Amino acid sequence: MDGEEDNDIFSLPLSGKEFDLPAVRVSIALLAERVRAHNKKLDDVETELKAEYVCRHEFRPVMRLVYGMASLMLVAVVTAIVNSVLKGHV
C-alpha cells in the first residue's frame, strides 16, 4: 500500500495466514457505520413517502370518481355521434 490508506473495506489485510485483527475490526466498524447510514436514509424515505403520497386504498374513491366522469363523457360523445348519424339518415 506504500503509505496510502486503503478505503476498500472488502479487502481484508492478511499477515501471513492469519487476519490482521485490528484491521478486521476497523472494517467491521466501517461496514456497521455504512449500514446505519443506509438505514437512516431508508427511514427518511419511508417518512417522506408516508407524508407526501397516498396509499392505493386511499386513492380508490378518487379513481372511481375520475373513471366515472370519463365514462360519462365517453357515453355523451358516442350518443352525440349516434344521434347525428341517425338524424342524417331520417
Secondary structure, DSSP 8 states (H G I E B T S, - for coil): -TT-----TTS--EETTEE-HHHHHHHHHHHHHHHHHHHHHHHHHHHHHHHH---HHHHHHHHHHHHHHHHHHHHHHHHHHHHHHHHHH-
